[in-house]
Amino acid sequence: MKNDNIYNFENHLSDGRMVDKPVARVMYDIRKMSEYIKELGRPLTEVEANQFIIC
């Protein structure tokens, strides 16, 4: 059995947590969404909300 730091480090990474990609976050133009919600007088549907995605 090896007793060096690299070997011990690799043993703890067997589930792949270090290589997972970060979750993509969707960002919305909140100001424009808020104005549109006030005009409509109701919450937005998912399709309507997708029009305000900026990133």
VMD Tcl script that builds the backbone (N, CA, C; Angstrom):
set m [mol new atoms 165]
animate dup $m
set s [atomselect $m all]
$s set {name element resname resid chain x y z} {
  {N N MET 1 A 0.842 -1.193 0.000}
  {CA C MET 1 A 0.000 0.000 0.000}
  {C C MET 1 A 0.877 1.243 0.000}
  {N N LYS 2 A 0.554 2.156 -0.888}
  {CA C LYS 2 A 1.318 3.403 -0.959}
  {C C LYS 2 A 0.927 4.308 0.194}
  {N N ASN 3 A 1.865 5.102 0.610}
  {CA C ASN 3 A 1.603 5.991 1.736}
  {C C ASN 3 A 1.890 7.445 1.367}
  {N N ASP 4 A 1.825 7.787 0.075}
  {CA C ASP 4 A 2.091 9.176 -0.304}
  {C C ASP 4 A 0.780 9.965 -0.409}
  {N N ASN 5 A 0.888 11.270 -0.422}
  {CA C ASN 5 A -0.282 12.148 -0.406}
  {C C ASN 5 A -1.133 12.025 -1.669}
  {N N ILE 6 A -0.509 11.837 -2.834}
  {CA C ILE 6 A -1.252 11.726 -4.083}
  {C C ILE 6 A -2.164 10.505 -4.044}
  {N N TYR 7 A -1.667 9.394 -3.601}
  {CA C TYR 7 A -2.459 8.162 -3.534}
  {C C TYR 7 A -3.661 8.351 -2.615}
  {N N ASN 8 A -3.454 8.936 -1.467}
  {CA C ASN 8 A -4.544 9.152 -0.516}
  {C C ASN 8 A -5.582 10.134 -1.073}
  {N N PHE 9 A -5.114 11.154 -1.764}
  {CA C PHE 9 A -6.012 12.138 -2.356}
  {C C PHE 9 A -6.887 11.487 -3.423}
  {N N GLU 10 A -6.313 10.667 -4.277}
  {CA C GLU 10 A -7.068 10.005 -5.341}
  {C C GLU 10 A -8.105 9.038 -4.781}
  {N N ASN 11 A -7.833 8.406 -3.681}
  {CA C ASN 11 A -8.791 7.487 -3.077}
  {C C ASN 11 A -10.065 8.193 -2.624}
  {N N HIS 12 A -9.958 9.442 -2.233}
  {CA C HIS 12 A -11.114 10.182 -1.752}
  {C C HIS 12 A -11.922 10.808 -2.888}
  {N N LEU 13 A -11.419 10.753 -4.118}
  {CA C LEU 13 A -12.112 11.361 -5.244}
  {C C LEU 13 A -12.745 10.331 -6.162}
  {N N SER 14 A -13.032 9.176 -5.672}
  {CA C SER 14 A -13.524 8.101 -6.520}
  {C C SER 14 A -14.920 8.360 -7.076}
  {N N ASP 15 A -15.694 9.291 -6.506}
  {CA C ASP 15 A -17.047 9.536 -7.004}
  {C C ASP 15 A -17.105 10.627 -8.069}
  {N N GLY 16 A -16.014 11.281 -8.386}
  {CA C GLY 16 A -15.958 12.258 -9.475}
  {C C GLY 16 A -16.440 13.651 -9.133}
  {N N ARG 17 A -16.549 13.995 -7.865}
  {CA C ARG 17 A -17.048 15.331 -7.507}
  {C C ARG 17 A -16.166 16.451 -8.033}
  {N N MET 18 A -14.914 16.208 -8.202}
  {CA C MET 18 A -14.006 17.259 -8.645}
  {C C MET 18 A -14.118 17.537 -10.145}
  {N N VAL 19 A -14.798 16.703 -10.899}
  {CA C VAL 19 A -14.867 16.891 -12.343}
  {C C VAL 19 A -16.265 17.269 -12.827}
  {N N ASP 20 A -17.237 17.390 -11.941}
  {CA C ASP 20 A -18.571 17.787 -12.349}
  {C C ASP 20 A -18.576 19.227 -12.833}
  {N N LYS 21 A -19.362 19.489 -13.872}
  {CA C LYS 21 A -19.493 20.853 -14.378}
  {C C LYS 21 A -20.455 21.618 -13.483}
  {N N PRO 22 A -20.225 22.911 -13.308}
  {CA C PRO 22 A -21.158 23.695 -12.508}
  {C C PRO 22 A -22.521 23.778 -13.203}
  {N N VAL 23 A -23.541 23.923 -12.419}
  {CA C VAL 23 A -24.895 24.028 -12.959}
  {C C VAL 23 A -25.042 25.379 -13.643}
  {N N ALA 24 A -25.560 25.359 -14.860}
  {CA C ALA 24 A -25.776 26.606 -15.591}
  {C C ALA 24 A -26.938 27.359 -14.945}
  {N N ARG 25 A -26.690 28.589 -14.619}
  {CA C ARG 25 A -27.727 29.409 -13.997}
  {C C ARG 25 A -28.366 30.296 -15.057}
  {N N VAL 26 A -29.661 30.315 -15.054}
  {CA C VAL 26 A -30.406 31.165 -15.974}
  {C C VAL 26 A -30.626 32.500 -15.287}
  {N N MET 27 A -30.324 33.579 -16.005}
  {CA C MET 27 A -30.517 34.915 -15.453}
  {C C MET 27 A -31.587 35.628 -16.262}
  {N N TYR 28 A -32.455 36.332 -15.557}
  {CA C TYR 28 A -33.559 37.040 -16.175}
  {C C TYR 28 A -33.396 38.542 -16.004}
  {N N ASP 29 A -33.971 39.311 -16.920}
  {CA C ASP 29 A -34.037 40.762 -16.777}
  {C C ASP 29 A -35.233 41.055 -15.861}
  {N N ILE 30 A -34.968 41.135 -14.583}
  {CA C ILE 30 A -36.010 41.236 -13.558}
  {C C ILE 30 A -36.823 42.518 -13.706}
  {N N ARG 31 A -36.187 43.608 -14.057}
  {CA C ARG 31 A -36.916 44.883 -14.178}
  {C C ARG 31 A -37.970 44.815 -15.277}
  {N N LYS 32 A -37.576 44.290 -16.434}
  {CA C LYS 32 A -38.531 44.177 -17.535}
  {C C LYS 32 A -39.626 43.168 -17.208}
  {N N MET 33 A -39.249 42.074 -16.535}
  {CA C MET 33 A -40.253 41.083 -16.126}
  {C C MET 33 A -41.269 41.712 -15.186}
  {N N SER 34 A -40.799 42.496 -14.246}
  {CA C SER 34 A -41.672 43.132 -13.266}
  {C C SER 34 A -42.648 44.080 -13.954}
  {N N GLU 35 A -42.167 44.870 -14.905}
  {CA C GLU 35 A -43.035 45.788 -15.641}
  {C C GLU 35 A -44.108 45.020 -16.406}
  {N N TYR 36 A -43.717 43.929 -17.031}
  {CA C TYR 36 A -44.652 43.132 -17.819}
  {C C TYR 36 A -45.698 42.464 -16.917}
  {N N ILE 37 A -45.285 42.003 -15.756}
  {CA C ILE 37 A -46.209 41.395 -14.797}
  {C C ILE 37 A -47.247 42.421 -14.340}
  {N N LYS 38 A -46.807 43.654 -14.102}
  {CA C LYS 38 A -47.731 44.706 -13.689}
  {C C LYS 38 A -48.740 45.002 -14.790}
  {N N GLU 39 A -48.289 44.994 -16.048}
  {CA C GLU 39 A -49.194 45.225 -17.173}
  {C C GLU 39 A -50.239 44.110 -17.282}
  {N N LEU 40 A -49.772 42.867 -17.125}
  {CA C LEU 40 A -50.671 41.730 -17.261}
  {C C LEU 40 A -51.594 41.555 -16.060}
  {N N GLY 41 A -51.087 41.870 -14.888}
  {CA C GLY 41 A -51.857 41.689 -13.667}
  {C C GLY 41 A -51.920 40.246 -13.201}
  {N N ARG 42 A -50.945 39.447 -13.649}
  {CA C ARG 42 A -50.896 38.028 -13.262}
  {C C ARG 42 A -49.449 37.555 -13.394}
  {N N PRO 43 A -49.130 36.400 -12.783}
  {CA C PRO 43 A -47.779 35.832 -12.950}
  {C C PRO 43 A -47.546 35.397 -14.395}
  {N N LEU 44 A -46.285 35.331 -14.780}
  {CA C LEU 44 A -45.922 34.921 -16.131}
  {C C LEU 44 A -45.960 33.408 -16.270}
  {N N THR 45 A -46.276 32.968 -17.455}
  {CA C THR 45 A -46.144 31.549 -17.755}
  {C C THR 45 A -44.677 31.273 -18.033}
  {N N GLU 46 A -44.315 30.012 -18.109}
  {CA C GLU 46 A -42.921 29.650 -18.387}
  {C C GLU 46 A -42.479 30.174 -19.750}
  {N N VAL 47 A -43.347 30.091 -20.732}
  {CA C VAL 47 A -43.028 30.574 -22.088}
  {C C VAL 47 A -42.792 32.089 -22.072}
  {N N GLU 48 A -43.652 32.813 -21.360}
  {CA C GLU 48 A -43.490 34.269 -21.257}
  {C C GLU 48 A -42.210 34.627 -20.509}
  {N N ALA 49 A -41.892 33.896 -19.452}
  {CA C ALA 49 A -40.691 34.172 -18.672}
  {C C ALA 49 A -39.433 33.914 -19.493}
  {N N ASN 50 A -39.475 32.937 -20.388}
  {CA C ASN 50 A -38.305 32.635 -21.215}
  {C C ASN 50 A -37.939 33.781 -22.149}
  {N N GLN 51 A -38.846 34.681 -22.422}
  {CA C GLN 51 A -38.561 35.841 -23.271}
  {C C GLN 51 A -37.607 36.818 -22.586}
  {N N PHE 52 A -37.452 36.717 -21.278}
  {CA C PHE 52 A -36.644 37.671 -20.519}
  {C C PHE 52 A -35.288 37.089 -20.092}
  {N N ILE 53 A -34.928 35.950 -20.633}
  {CA C ILE 53 A -33.616 35.365 -20.308}
  {C C ILE 53 A -32.523 36.200 -20.949}
  {N N ILE 54 A -31.529 36.581 -20.146}
  {CA C ILE 54 A -30.406 37.365 -20.677}
  {C C ILE 54 A -29.107 36.579 -20.661}
  {N N CYS 55 A -29.054 35.475 -19.957}
  {CA C CYS 55 A -27.806 34.710 -19.879}
  {C C CYS 55 A -28.078 33.259 -19.647}
}
mol reanalyze $m
mol bondsrecalc $m
mol representation Tube
mol addrep $m
